[in-house]
Structures are given as structure tokens and as C-alpha cells.
């Protein structure tokens, strides 16, 4: 233990000598930075001590521990080696000498002098542990008599004799209850647990040192004990999300409010949980009651809407400006808000919400806004709360640290991927983000079409819809209670003729035509050409559109049916219909082409063929299938 403790001290000294200058990139004073450094380094030193001890007890054989640890020769060699290793450390010479003296005093109680009867030493000569044996001189301890052996052993059997003497020493000077016994199974289990904990701690220390070396600010300079305690009690908060929240909290240039309605107050909880929130959070609020919410933000028809979100952002931001601007003239204010409906008790409702940021790019600049709509996919309300907290934290972090690429012109090196990709960090498969919108001065170059394309490319959603003005819209808001006609690059006159053919119920508000663009028709996702992609959108001529990664009409129909109960019709030409009857494109389906058209029948999808079905030629073996689809009105001619 003594040697291990000294080793931990030198580990601490070496870390201290090679540490990074934390004061250069922390908003704390030099003294505070030194305290943070020393805390982390002392934790590392203690971990090294416990880890080496645990590993030592795992690897040292039981017999060695039973005999060697109590032998005078082992103790003497330990002192010598320790002194040799540490002889260059002047500050420890006094402690080494003190330890050596204490070791001499302890071992001097062992009778090591030669026996009067010619060098033999009897077991009986070793006095009972209640007695006081004569002291041995340091010379005797350093050079014990070579002839020392048990009278019952032959002189040449030195190894056996020494073992007997050691056994006598242990038996004599330790109480029976303290005698060293072979390690039992429970002790081995405890040692194994300690070894596992030591290995875990060593891994955490390695991660800590790596982050320091690579100058990662968060959480490299947090007290390590606090970091591990936070990870152990984080209640499912991903480490990456906590890192982002802490990075925002440590940025003294931003200050703002977090307002949340529905699904708890998870975003604010994360920022408070990681610490240092006093420099970032001016207020958190949750106006859960509808009347209270109306009283604070004003009245609106529905609460989980873009209208309510904008009311919340405007109200909270204006309060910051009116209350704190005089006291914080150089601070960038922000207001984060969300209004969400999560899974209700005993109901299978749609779980979605709006969230957004109103924030400054510069203390003297007017605020800009970033609005987001999401769908929560987790099966339980508790999981949805966690996902919402992570998404909100990702959004706040992205608005402050990932915005540069968004603000550049499309033809001037714009990069939308880093901002949008960061929204799904630690949320794969848990949320869908189908709308991201920027408003305000400095955001004029942001292209909604490119944002929508990147949302699909980055896997945040399977499809994104656009209104006639080319703005991203929530599918439900645009197509709810509407019949839908979907086509891919069809002439305008054919589209107008097809709109008349789309059936609609008495409750339907009308028919909407959506021009579908797929990722396969755009540039490569690894090196997208935003300018080339925009040229394809120019051909829409003000028509509502949908961008998707759906491989066929079945997935598209399912997506649209989620947002409307009215009819869905697709318009294809004869060449496109012939392609649908090629069996090779359905090899990935277990039921092949029959499975695909079976799903078409079940989904209620209607296919209009331009100009008519007589122009479609299919393989002879599929003629009966094609005839069945035509006779049942699933495939129809546009000219009927």
C-alpha cells in the first residue's frame, strides 16, 4: 500500500506538470482553475492507488501473500527498492527514512539471532505473542544469520527451514483470528468487483485525459467525481446531450428563458442538471393550464401549433429585453419555447409538438427565429419526455454553435448538414423532424427546399412537404381533409385533367396536387450539389411538393394516409406503369410482385394511367394480374 500510494503521488505530479492551462479557455479565474485541476488530478491519483492494489491482490498467489508479505527479507527488499526508486525525490526522503525506521522497529521483534546451540533455532525459542522478544539490530536485519534453520530440519534444507521460521513468526506474532488464511470464494468475488471498478475508473480517467489533450472543453474540466456522479444518476440523459448543455451553460455570452408546455419541463431540467446554469438561465416557466397560458401569451384556437409557439417566443424574449437589457448590454439574449402533446393516459393519440428559438447572433443585432416541428415515436410518455429534452438541448446548442453553414449562400459554400445532423444526436429512431424554418435578418439566404432535402438525406424524416409558396409545412396542416393527387414530372394539362378524376367525400375540403421528388433524382448525399438541386425545384412552378426517400407508392400512400382520410390517387404515364409490372424490382419483397399489388389494393390507392391502359404492355405471365387491377378500378385510364 505504501509503495502504491507513493506511485499515485508521482502520477499526480506528472499530470500536474503536463496539464493544460485551463484558465485560457474557461471563464474562471486562475485560482479557481487551479482548484479544478487539482481536484481532477487527485481523483486520478487515488484511482491509481486503488486500482494497483486491487490488481495486486488479484495476481499475487495466495502462498506468496501468506508467507512473503510477513517475511523480514521481503520487507527489507521492499524498503531498499522503494528507496532506490524514490531516491531522486528529495521531498520524500524523510518519509522513506521514517518508514524504514518503523519497519525496523516492527521487525526487530522477531528473534533472528543465531541460536546458542550452534546455529539452530527452535520453534520454542520464538516467544509467545504476549511476550516481548529481544530487539534485533539493523545489522542483524540486513544480514540475518545464514545458518538459521529449524532444529527438526537438516542444515542443508535451507528453504524448508526458512519456511518453518516464517510460519513460526506469523503464528507467534499474529492472533489466531488474524492468521493469514487462504483466500475464500467470497473474498475472490469482492476482489473481482474491485478489479472491475478499478478498470472502469481507469477507462474514465483515460477518457478524461484524452479530452484534455484534444482540448475538448466539455466536460474535460469538470470535477471528475461530479462527472461520474452525474453519469450514474442521469436518469437516461445521454452523455452527449449533457455535454452540449454544459457547453451552453459555460458560454457567458448568452442568457435567456426556457418556456415549456406539455410533456414536462425536460429541456430546463437538463440545463439545471449539468450545473453552471446560473450563467445561462434567467427563467424557466411551464404554463400548463390553458387559461393560465392564454393569460400569459394571449388566446389562440389550438395550443400545439406554430401560432402558440410564436406567441411564447415573442412574449418571453420581450420580457428579457425590457427587464435585463440595461443590466446586460453585451449579452446575447435567447428565448426557447416548446408546446407539445405527448402520449395521453390510456389513449393512442398522435404525439407531436413545436419548439423553437428566438435569439441574437450579436448583442446589438435584432433577433432571429428557428422553428421546428417534430413527431415523438417512443411508446411511453416517459420516454417521449426524455426525447423531447434531448431534442430541445440539441436545438439550443445548434443555434449557438452550428449555424455558420446555414447562413452562407447556396452557391457560396453553404453547409446545411452539420446543423440538421446535430438535431438527431442521441435520438436515432425516437423522433421525426419534418420542419425546420428560419426567419429574421441574416437568414435571407436560407433555402427551404435545401433544408427539406437535407432533413430527408440525414434521416430525420422520410418525407417533407412544401406549400405553393415553397415553404416547408407540416403535412397535416396542408393535406388534412383533402383528397390528394401525386405525380412525378407530369405536364400541367395532364395534371389538371387528372384533378377532375380524383374522388372526394362530402367532408373533403378539396383536392391537392403534390409533385413528388425522390432522393434518387437529386445529387449524391455524400457530396450534394445544392445549386443543381434547386434547379429541379424551379420546375415546380408554385405547385405543392413532397420530397421523399420512398422506394415505391406503397410507403408514400401510408405516409399520406397518416395525415388524411380522403382518397389518394397517383398519375403515371404508360411507361411508368409498365415499369411497375417488372418482377425484378420486387426481389426484396418476400411475396414479390403479388405482395406489392396486394398492398396497393389494401391501401385504397388508385392509379391513373396517361393516356389510357391500352397503351400499357406487360409480360404474358402477368396479364391476368394486370387485368384484375383494371377490372377492379385500381388502375384506370385518364381518358375514361
C-alpha positions as CSV (number, residue, x, y, z in Angstrom):
1,X,0.0,0.0,0.0
2,X,2.8,2.4,0.9
3,X,4.6,1.9,-2.4
4,X,1.3,2.2,-4.3
5,X,0.4,5.4,-2.5
6,X,3.8,6.9,-3.5
7,X,3.2,5.8,-7.1
8,X,-0.1,7.7,-7.0
9,X,1.7,10.8,-5.8
10,X,4.2,10.7,-8.7
11,X,1.2,10.2,-11.1
12,X,-0.3,13.3,-9.7
13,X,2.9,15.3,-10.0
14,X,3.4,14.2,-13.6
15,X,-0.2,15.2,-14.5
16,X,0.3,18.5,-12.7
17,X,3.4,19.3,-14.7
18,X,1.9,18.5,-18.0
19,X,-1.6,19.9,-17.5
20,X,-3.2,22.3,-20.0
21,X,-3.7,25.9,-19.0
22,X,-7.4,25.6,-18.3
23,X,-7.7,29.3,-17.4
24,X,-7.2,30.2,-21.1
25,X,-10.5,28.7,-22.1
26,X,-12.6,28.7,-19.0
27,X,-14.5,31.6,-17.8
28,X,-13.0,31.3,-14.3
29,X,-10.0,32.9,-12.5
30,X,-6.6,31.3,-12.4
31,X,-7.0,30.2,-8.8
32,X,-10.4,28.6,-9.4
33,X,-8.9,26.8,-12.5
34,X,-6.1,25.5,-10.3
35,X,-8.6,24.1,-7.8
36,X,-10.5,22.4,-10.6
37,X,-7.3,20.9,-12.0
38,X,-6.0,19.6,-8.6
39,X,-9.4,18.0,-7.8
40,X,-9.3,16.1,-11.0
41,X,-5.6,15.1,-10.6
42,X,-6.1,14.0,-7.1
43,X,-9.0,11.8,-8.2
44,X,-6.7,10.3,-10.8
45,X,-4.0,9.7,-8.2
46,X,-6.5,7.9,-5.8
47,X,-7.8,5.8,-8.7
48,X,-4.3,4.7,-9.5
49,X,-3.8,3.7,-5.8
50,X,-7.0,1.7,-5.5
51,X,-6.6,0.1,-9.0
52,X,-3.0,-1.1,-8.4
53,X,-3.9,-2.5,-5.0
54,X,-6.9,-4.4,-6.4
55,X,-4.8,-5.8,-9.3
56,X,-2.0,-6.8,-7.0
57,X,-4.3,-8.8,-4.8
58,X,-5.7,-10.5,-8.0
59,X,-2.4,-11.5,-9.5
60,X,-0.3,-12.4,-6.4
61,X,-0.6,-16.1,-5.5
62,X,-2.1,-16.9,-2.1
63,X,1.1,-18.6,-0.9
64,X,3.1,-15.5,-1.6
65,X,0.7,-13.3,0.3
66,X,0.5,-15.9,3.1
67,X,4.3,-16.1,3.6
68,X,6.2,-13.4,1.7
69,X,4.3,-10.4,2.9
70,X,5.3,-11.2,6.5
71,X,8.9,-12.2,5.9
72,X,11.7,-9.9,7.1
73,X,13.6,-10.4,3.8
74,X,10.6,-9.2,1.8
75,X,10.1,-6.2,4.0
76,X,13.8,-5.3,3.8
77,X,13.9,-5.7,0.0
78,X,10.7,-3.6,-0.3
79,X,12.4,-0.8,1.6
80,X,15.5,-1.0,-0.5
81,X,13.6,-1.0,-3.8
82,X,11.3,1.8,-2.7
83,X,14.2,3.9,-1.6
84,X,16.1,3.3,-4.9
85,X,13.0,4.3,-7.0
86,X,12.3,7.4,-4.9
87,X,15.9,8.5,-4.1
88,X,15.5,11.4,-6.6
89,X,12.6,12.8,-4.8
90,X,14.1,14.9,-2.1
91,X,10.8,15.8,-0.5
92,X,10.2,12.1,0.3
93,X,13.5,11.2,1.9
94,X,12.2,12.0,5.3
95,X,9.2,9.8,4.8
96,X,11.2,7.0,3.4
97,X,13.6,7.1,6.4
98,X,10.6,7.3,8.8
99,X,9.0,4.2,7.1
100,X,12.3,2.3,7.2
101,X,12.7,3.1,10.9
102,X,9.1,1.9,11.5
103,X,9.8,-1.3,9.6
104,X,12.9,-1.9,11.6
105,X,11.0,-1.4,14.8
106,X,8.3,-3.8,13.7
107,X,10.7,-6.5,12.5
108,X,13.1,-6.1,15.5
109,X,10.6,-8.0,17.5
110,X,11.4,-11.1,15.5
111,X,14.2,-13.2,17.0
112,X,16.7,-13.6,14.1
113,X,19.9,-14.0,16.1
114,X,21.7,-17.4,15.9
115,X,20.6,-19.9,18.5
116,X,23.1,-20.8,21.3
117,X,23.1,-24.4,20.2
118,X,25.3,-24.0,17.1
119,X,23.0,-22.0,14.8
120,X,19.8,-24.0,15.3
121,X,16.7,-22.1,16.2
122,X,13.9,-23.9,17.9
123,X,10.2,-23.3,17.4
124,X,10.0,-22.9,21.1
125,X,12.6,-20.2,21.2
126,X,10.2,-17.8,19.5
127,X,8.3,-16.3,22.4
128,X,4.6,-16.2,22.7
129,X,3.0,-13.1,21.1
130,X,2.1,-11.8,24.5
131,X,5.8,-11.6,25.4
132,X,8.5,-9.1,24.3
133,X,11.3,-10.7,22.3
134,X,14.7,-9.1,22.4
135,X,15.3,-6.4,19.8
136,X,17.4,-7.1,16.8
137,X,20.0,-4.6,15.5
138,X,19.7,-3.1,12.0
139,X,22.8,-5.2,11.1
140,X,21.0,-8.4,12.0
141,X,18.0,-7.3,10.0
142,X,20.1,-6.5,6.9
143,X,22.2,-9.7,7.2
144,X,20.4,-12.4,9.1
145,X,22.5,-15.4,10.0
146,X,22.8,-17.8,7.1
147,X,22.7,-20.8,9.4
148,X,19.3,-20.0,10.7
149,X,17.1,-23.1,10.5
150,X,14.7,-25.3,12.5
151,X,16.2,-28.0,14.7
152,X,13.9,-30.5,13.1
153,X,15.3,-29.7,9.6
154,X,18.6,-30.6,8.2
155,X,21.0,-27.6,7.8
156,X,21.2,-28.0,4.1
157,X,17.4,-27.8,3.8
158,X,17.6,-24.1,4.0
159,X,14.4,-23.4,2.0
160,X,12.3,-25.7,4.2
161,X,13.9,-24.3,7.4
162,X,13.2,-20.7,6.4
163,X,9.6,-21.5,5.6
164,X,9.2,-23.0,9.1
165,X,10.7,-19.9,10.6
166,X,8.3,-17.7,8.7
167,X,5.4,-19.9,9.8
168,X,6.6,-19.6,13.4
169,X,6.8,-15.8,13.1
170,X,3.3,-15.5,11.7
171,X,1.9,-17.9,14.3
172,X,3.7,-16.2,17.1
173,X,3.1,-12.6,16.4
174,X,-0.4,-12.7,15.0
175,X,-3.5,-13.7,17.0
176,X,-5.2,-16.9,15.8
177,X,-8.1,-14.9,14.4
178,X,-5.6,-12.7,12.4
179,X,-3.5,-15.5,11.0
180,X,-3.4,-15.4,7.2
181,X,-5.8,-17.9,5.7
182,X,-6.2,-19.0,2.1
183,X,-8.5,-16.6,0.3
184,X,-12.1,-17.8,0.3
185,X,-14.5,-17.6,-2.6
186,X,-16.4,-14.6,-1.3
187,X,-13.1,-12.7,-0.9
188,X,-12.3,-13.5,-4.5
189,X,-15.7,-12.2,-5.6
190,X,-15.0,-8.9,-3.7
191,X,-11.6,-8.6,-5.3
192,X,-13.1,-9.3,-8.7
193,X,-15.6,-6.5,-8.2
194,X,-12.9,-4.1,-7.0
195,X,-10.8,-5.0,-10.1
196,X,-13.8,-4.3,-12.4
197,X,-14.4,-1.0,-10.7
198,X,-10.7,-0.1,-11.0
199,X,-10.7,-1.0,-14.7
200,X,-13.8,1.2,-15.2
201,X,-12.2,4.1,-13.3
202,X,-9.0,3.7,-15.4
203,X,-11.1,3.9,-18.6
204,X,-12.9,7.0,-17.3
205,X,-9.5,8.6,-16.4
206,X,-8.2,7.8,-19.9
207,X,-11.2,9.5,-21.5
208,X,-10.7,12.5,-19.2
209,X,-7.0,12.8,-20.2
210,X,-7.8,12.3,-23.9
211,X,-10.4,15.2,-23.7
212,X,-7.8,17.4,-22.0
213,X,-5.2,16.6,-24.6
214,X,-7.5,17.3,-27.5
215,X,-8.8,20.5,-25.8
216,X,-12.4,19.4,-25.7
217,X,-13.8,21.9,-23.3
218,X,-16.8,19.9,-22.0
219,X,-16.7,18.0,-19.7
220,X,-12.8,17.9,-19.6
221,X,-12.5,20.4,-16.8
222,X,-15.4,19.3,-14.7
223,X,-14.5,17.8,-11.4
224,X,-14.2,14.1,-12.3
225,X,-16.1,12.9,-9.2
226,X,-19.0,15.2,-10.2
227,X,-19.0,13.9,-13.7
228,X,-19.2,10.3,-12.6
229,X,-21.9,11.1,-10.1
230,X,-23.8,12.9,-12.8
231,X,-23.5,9.9,-15.2
232,X,-24.6,7.5,-12.5
233,X,-27.8,9.4,-11.7
234,X,-28.6,10.9,-15.1
235,X,-32.0,9.1,-15.4
236,X,-31.4,8.2,-19.0
237,X,-29.9,11.6,-20.2
238,X,-27.3,10.7,-22.9
239,X,-23.8,11.9,-22.2
240,X,-23.6,13.8,-25.5
241,X,-26.7,15.8,-24.6
242,X,-25.3,16.7,-21.2
243,X,-22.1,17.8,-22.8
244,X,-24.0,20.1,-25.1
245,X,-26.0,21.6,-22.2
246,X,-22.9,22.2,-20.2
247,X,-21.1,23.9,-23.1
248,X,-24.0,26.3,-23.5
249,X,-24.0,26.9,-19.7
250,X,-20.3,27.7,-19.8
251,X,-20.7,30.3,-22.6
252,X,-21.1,33.5,-20.6
253,X,-22.2,35.5,-23.7
254,X,-25.7,34.0,-23.8
255,X,-28.6,34.4,-21.4
256,X,-32.2,33.6,-21.7
257,X,-35.5,31.9,-20.8
258,X,-36.8,28.3,-21.3
259,X,-40.7,28.0,-21.5
260,X,-42.3,24.6,-22.0
261,X,-45.9,23.4,-22.2
262,X,-46.7,19.7,-22.3
263,X,-44.5,16.6,-21.8
264,X,-42.9,18.0,-18.6
265,X,-40.1,20.5,-18.4
266,X,-37.3,18.3,-19.7
267,X,-35.2,20.9,-21.5
268,X,-34.9,23.1,-18.5
269,X,-34.2,20.1,-16.3
270,X,-31.2,19.1,-18.4
271,X,-29.6,22.5,-18.2
272,X,-30.1,22.7,-14.4
273,X,-28.9,19.1,-14.0
274,X,-25.5,19.6,-15.6
275,X,-24.6,22.6,-13.5
276,X,-23.4,26.2,-14.2
277,X,-26.9,27.1,-15.3
278,X,-26.9,30.4,-13.3
279,X,-24.9,32.0,-16.2
280,X,-27.4,30.9,-18.8
281,X,-30.9,30.6,-17.5
282,X,-32.8,33.7,-16.5
283,X,-36.1,32.0,-16.0
284,X,-37.9,28.7,-16.7
285,X,-41.7,28.5,-16.9
286,X,-44.4,26.0,-17.6
287,X,-47.9,27.5,-18.2
288,X,-49.6,24.1,-18.2
289,X,-53.2,25.2,-17.7
290,X,-54.9,26.6,-20.8
291,X,-56.4,29.6,-19.1
292,X,-53.1,30.5,-17.5
293,X,-51.3,30.0,-20.8
294,X,-53.8,32.3,-22.5
295,X,-53.4,34.9,-19.8
296,X,-49.6,35.0,-20.3
297,X,-49.3,34.6,-24.1
298,X,-52.6,35.5,-25.5
299,X,-55.5,33.5,-26.8
300,X,-55.4,31.0,-29.8
301,X,-57.6,28.3,-31.2
302,X,-55.3,25.4,-30.7
303,X,-52.4,25.1,-28.3
304,X,-49.9,22.7,-30.2
305,X,-49.5,25.0,-33.2
306,X,-47.0,27.3,-34.8
307,X,-49.1,30.2,-33.7
308,X,-48.9,29.4,-30.0
309,X,-45.1,28.8,-30.3
310,X,-44.6,32.2,-31.9
311,X,-46.6,33.8,-29.1
312,X,-44.5,32.1,-26.5
313,X,-41.2,33.1,-28.1
314,X,-42.2,36.8,-28.6
315,X,-43.5,37.2,-25.0
316,X,-40.5,35.6,-23.3
317,X,-38.0,37.4,-25.5
318,X,-39.6,40.8,-25.0
319,X,-39.6,40.3,-21.2
320,X,-35.8,39.7,-21.4
321,X,-35.2,42.9,-23.4
322,X,-37.4,45.0,-21.1
323,X,-36.0,43.7,-17.9
324,X,-32.4,42.9,-18.4
325,X,-31.0,44.9,-21.4
326,X,-29.9,47.8,-19.3
327,X,-28.0,45.5,-17.0
328,X,-26.6,43.2,-19.7
329,X,-25.8,45.4,-22.7
330,X,-23.2,42.9,-24.1
331,X,-25.2,39.8,-23.7
332,X,-26.9,37.8,-26.5
333,X,-30.5,37.0,-25.3
334,X,-32.5,34.0,-26.3
335,X,-35.9,32.5,-25.6
336,X,-36.5,28.8,-26.1
337,X,-40.1,27.5,-26.1
338,X,-42.0,24.3,-26.9
339,X,-45.6,23.3,-26.9
340,X,-46.1,19.5,-27.2
341,X,-48.8,16.8,-26.9
342,X,-47.2,13.6,-25.6
343,X,-48.9,10.2,-25.2
344,X,-52.0,10.6,-23.1
345,X,-53.1,8.3,-20.3
346,X,-55.0,5.3,-21.8
347,X,-55.1,6.9,-25.3
348,X,-53.4,6.2,-28.6
349,X,-53.2,9.8,-29.7
350,X,-50.8,11.5,-32.2
351,X,-47.7,12.6,-30.3
352,X,-46.1,15.7,-31.8
353,X,-45.0,19.2,-30.9
354,X,-43.5,22.6,-31.9
355,X,-40.3,24.0,-30.5
356,X,-38.2,27.0,-31.4
357,X,-35.6,29.6,-30.5
358,X,-35.7,33.4,-30.8
359,X,-32.1,34.5,-30.3
360,X,-29.5,37.1,-31.2
361,X,-26.5,36.5,-33.4
362,X,-24.8,39.6,-31.8
363,X,-25.7,41.6,-28.7
364,X,-26.6,44.6,-30.9
365,X,-28.4,42.7,-33.7
366,X,-32.1,42.1,-34.0
367,X,-33.3,38.6,-33.0
368,X,-33.8,35.7,-35.5
369,X,-36.1,32.7,-35.1
370,X,-35.7,29.0,-35.7
371,X,-38.9,26.9,-35.7
372,X,-39.0,23.1,-35.5
373,X,-41.9,20.6,-35.7
374,X,-41.4,17.1,-34.6
375,X,-43.2,13.8,-34.0
376,X,-42.4,11.7,-30.9
377,X,-42.1,7.9,-31.7
378,X,-41.4,6.4,-28.3
379,X,-44.2,4.2,-27.0
380,X,-44.4,5.7,-23.5
381,X,-44.9,9.2,-22.2
382,X,-41.7,9.0,-20.0
383,X,-39.6,8.1,-23.0
384,X,-41.1,10.8,-25.0
385,X,-40.2,13.3,-22.3
386,X,-36.6,12.3,-22.5
387,X,-36.5,12.5,-26.3
388,X,-38.1,16.0,-26.1
389,X,-35.5,17.2,-23.6
390,X,-32.6,15.9,-25.8
391,X,-34.1,17.4,-29.0
392,X,-34.5,20.8,-27.3
393,X,-31.0,20.7,-25.9
394,X,-29.6,19.8,-29.4
395,X,-31.6,22.7,-30.9
396,X,-30.3,25.3,-28.4
397,X,-26.7,24.1,-28.9
398,X,-27.0,24.0,-32.7
399,X,-28.4,27.6,-32.8
400,X,-25.3,28.8,-31.0
401,X,-22.5,26.6,-32.4
402,X,-23.7,25.0,-35.7
403,X,-25.2,28.0,-37.6
404,X,-22.4,29.2,-39.8
405,X,-23.0,26.8,-42.7
406,X,-26.7,27.6,-42.8
407,X,-26.2,31.4,-43.2
408,X,-23.9,31.1,-46.3
409,X,-25.5,31.5,-49.8
410,X,-26.3,28.2,-51.5
411,X,-23.8,28.9,-54.2
412,X,-21.2,30.2,-51.7
413,X,-20.2,27.1,-49.7
414,X,-23.4,26.6,-47.7
415,X,-23.5,23.5,-45.5
416,X,-26.9,22.6,-44.1
417,X,-25.9,19.1,-43.0
418,X,-24.0,19.9,-39.8
419,X,-26.8,21.9,-38.2
420,X,-29.6,19.4,-39.1
421,X,-27.5,16.3,-38.3
422,X,-26.8,17.6,-34.8
423,X,-30.6,17.7,-34.1
424,X,-30.8,13.9,-34.1
425,X,-27.7,13.3,-31.9
426,X,-28.6,10.5,-29.4
427,X,-32.2,10.4,-30.9
428,X,-31.9,7.9,-33.7
429,X,-35.3,6.3,-34.3
430,X,-37.0,8.3,-31.5
431,X,-38.2,11.4,-33.2
432,X,-39.0,12.7,-36.7
433,X,-38.2,16.3,-37.6
434,X,-40.3,17.3,-40.6
435,X,-40.0,21.1,-40.4
436,X,-37.1,23.5,-39.7
437,X,-37.7,27.1,-40.6
438,X,-35.5,30.2,-40.2
439,X,-36.8,33.8,-40.0
440,X,-35.1,37.2,-39.5
441,X,-32.3,39.4,-40.7
442,X,-29.3,37.4,-41.9
443,X,-31.4,34.4,-42.8
444,X,-32.5,35.5,-46.2
445,X,-30.2,33.1,-48.0
446,X,-31.6,30.0,-46.3
447,X,-33.4,27.8,-48.8
448,X,-36.4,25.9,-47.5
449,X,-36.0,23.4,-50.4
450,X,-32.5,22.6,-49.4
451,X,-33.4,22.3,-45.7
452,X,-36.2,19.8,-46.6
453,X,-33.9,17.8,-48.8
454,X,-31.3,17.6,-46.1
455,X,-33.9,16.6,-43.5
456,X,-34.6,13.5,-45.7
457,X,-31.0,12.9,-46.5
458,X,-29.9,13.0,-42.9
459,X,-32.6,10.5,-41.9
460,X,-34.6,12.9,-39.7
461,X,-37.8,12.1,-41.6
462,X,-38.9,10.1,-44.6
463,X,-40.7,12.9,-46.4
464,X,-41.1,16.7,-46.3
465,X,-43.9,18.7,-47.8
466,X,-43.9,22.2,-49.3
467,X,-46.8,24.6,-49.9
468,X,-47.4,26.7,-53.0
469,X,-45.0,29.4,-51.7
470,X,-42.2,26.9,-51.4
471,X,-42.2,27.0,-47.6
472,X,-41.8,23.8,-45.6
473,X,-45.1,22.9,-44.0
474,X,-46.4,20.3,-41.6
475,X,-48.2,17.6,-43.7
476,X,-51.3,17.5,-41.5
477,X,-51.8,21.3,-41.8
478,X,-51.7,21.2,-45.6
479,X,-53.5,18.0,-46.6
480,X,-55.8,17.2,-43.7
481,X,-59.3,16.5,-45.0
482,X,-58.1,16.9,-48.6
483,X,-58.0,14.3,-51.4
484,X,-54.5,14.0,-52.9
485,X,-53.2,13.6,-56.4
486,X,-49.5,12.6,-56.6
487,X,-47.4,12.8,-59.8
488,X,-43.7,12.9,-60.8
489,X,-42.9,15.4,-63.5
490,X,-46.2,15.3,-65.4
491,X,-47.3,18.1,-67.8
492,X,-49.6,20.7,-66.4
493,X,-52.5,19.9,-68.7
494,X,-52.5,16.2,-67.7
495,X,-52.4,17.2,-64.1
496,X,-55.4,19.5,-64.5
497,X,-57.3,16.7,-66.3
498,X,-56.4,14.2,-63.5
499,X,-57.6,16.6,-60.7
500,X,-61.1,16.2,-62.0
501,X,-60.9,12.4,-61.8
502,X,-59.9,12.3,-58.1
503,X,-62.8,11.2,-56.0
504,X,-63.7,13.2,-52.8
505,X,-66.2,12.8,-50.0
506,X,-68.7,15.3,-48.8
507,X,-66.5,16.3,-45.9
508,X,-63.4,16.8,-48.1
509,X,-62.2,20.4,-48.4
510,X,-60.9,19.9,-51.9
511,X,-58.1,18.2,-53.9
512,X,-54.4,19.0,-53.6
513,X,-51.8,18.0,-56.2
514,X,-48.4,17.1,-54.9
515,X,-45.4,16.9,-57.2
516,X,-43.1,14.1,-55.8
517,X,-39.3,14.4,-55.9
518,X,-37.3,11.5,-54.6
519,X,-33.7,11.5,-53.3
520,X,-32.8,9.2,-56.2
521,X,-33.5,12.1,-58.6
522,X,-31.3,14.5,-56.6
523,X,-27.5,14.7,-56.2
524,X,-25.4,12.3,-54.2
525,X,-26.0,12.5,-50.4
526,X,-22.2,12.4,-49.7
527,X,-21.4,15.4,-51.8
528,X,-24.7,17.2,-52.6
529,X,-24.8,20.0,-55.2
530,X,-27.3,22.4,-53.7
531,X,-27.3,24.6,-56.9
532,X,-28.2,21.6,-59.1
533,X,-30.9,20.5,-56.6
534,X,-32.5,24.0,-56.6
535,X,-32.8,23.9,-60.4
536,X,-35.1,20.9,-60.1
537,X,-37.3,22.7,-57.7
538,X,-37.6,25.6,-60.1
539,X,-39.7,23.3,-62.3
540,X,-42.4,23.1,-59.7
541,X,-43.9,26.5,-60.8
542,X,-45.6,27.1,-57.5
543,X,-47.1,23.7,-57.1
544,X,-47.2,22.0,-53.6
545,X,-44.5,19.3,-53.5
546,X,-43.2,16.4,-51.4
547,X,-39.6,15.2,-51.2
548,X,-39.3,11.6,-50.0
549,X,-37.0,8.6,-49.9
550,X,-39.8,6.1,-50.5
551,X,-38.9,3.4,-53.0
552,X,-42.4,2.8,-54.2
553,X,-46.0,4.1,-53.9
554,X,-46.9,1.9,-51.0
555,X,-44.7,3.7,-48.5
556,X,-45.9,7.0,-50.0
557,X,-49.5,6.1,-49.6
558,X,-49.0,5.0,-46.0
559,X,-47.3,8.3,-45.2
560,X,-50.1,10.4,-46.8
561,X,-52.8,8.3,-45.2
562,X,-51.4,9.2,-41.8
563,X,-52.4,12.8,-42.5
564,X,-55.7,12.5,-44.4
565,X,-58.6,10.1,-44.6
566,X,-59.6,11.1,-48.1
567,X,-58.7,9.5,-51.5
568,X,-55.1,9.2,-52.7
569,X,-54.5,8.9,-56.5
570,X,-51.3,8.7,-58.4
571,X,-50.8,9.8,-62.0
572,X,-48.3,7.9,-64.2
573,X,-47.7,7.5,-67.9
574,X,-47.8,4.2,-69.7
575,X,-44.0,3.7,-69.5
576,X,-44.1,4.2,-65.7
577,X,-47.0,1.7,-65.4
578,X,-45.1,-0.9,-67.4
579,X,-42.1,-0.5,-65.1
580,X,-44.4,-1.3,-62.1
581,X,-45.0,-4.7,-63.7
582,X,-41.3,-5.7,-63.8
583,X,-40.9,-8.5,-61.3
584,X,-37.1,-7.9,-60.8
585,X,-37.7,-4.7,-58.8
586,X,-39.6,-6.6,-56.2
587,X,-36.9,-9.2,-55.3
588,X,-36.5,-7.6,-51.9
589,X,-40.2,-8.4,-51.0
590,X,-40.9,-11.9,-49.7
591,X,-44.1,-12.1,-51.7
592,X,-42.6,-10.4,-54.8
593,X,-44.9,-8.5,-57.2
594,X,-48.0,-10.1,-55.7
595,X,-47.2,-8.6,-52.3
596,X,-46.8,-5.2,-53.8
597,X,-50.1,-5.1,-55.6
598,X,-51.8,-6.7,-52.7
599,X,-50.7,-3.8,-50.6
600,X,-51.9,-1.4,-53.3
601,X,-55.4,-3.0,-53.2
602,X,-55.5,-2.9,-49.4
603,X,-54.3,0.8,-49.2
604,X,-57.1,2.0,-51.4
605,X,-54.6,3.7,-53.8
606,X,-55.9,4.5,-57.3
607,X,-53.6,4.7,-60.3
608,X,-54.4,6.9,-63.3
609,X,-52.6,6.0,-66.5
610,X,-52.0,8.6,-69.2
611,X,-53.3,8.4,-71.8
612,X,-55.0,5.0,-71.2
613,X,-54.5,1.5,-70.0
614,X,-54.4,0.0,-73.6
615,X,-51.0,1.6,-74.1
616,X,-49.5,-0.5,-71.2
617,X,-47.7,-3.7,-72.3
618,X,-46.9,-6.3,-69.6
619,X,-45.3,-9.7,-69.8
620,X,-47.8,-12.5,-70.7
621,X,-47.5,-14.2,-67.3
622,X,-48.6,-11.0,-65.6
623,X,-51.6,-10.3,-67.9
624,X,-54.1,-11.8,-65.5
625,X,-52.8,-9.7,-62.6
626,X,-52.9,-6.5,-64.8
627,X,-56.5,-7.4,-65.9
628,X,-57.6,-7.9,-62.3
629,X,-56.3,-4.5,-61.3
630,X,-58.0,-2.8,-64.3
631,X,-61.4,-4.6,-63.8
632,X,-61.5,-3.6,-60.1
633,X,-60.8,0.1,-60.8
634,X,-57.4,0.2,-59.1
635,X,-55.7,1.0,-62.4
636,X,-57.8,3.4,-64.6
637,X,-57.3,5.4,-67.8
638,X,-57.1,9.1,-67.6
639,X,-59.2,9.4,-70.7
640,X,-62.2,7.4,-69.3
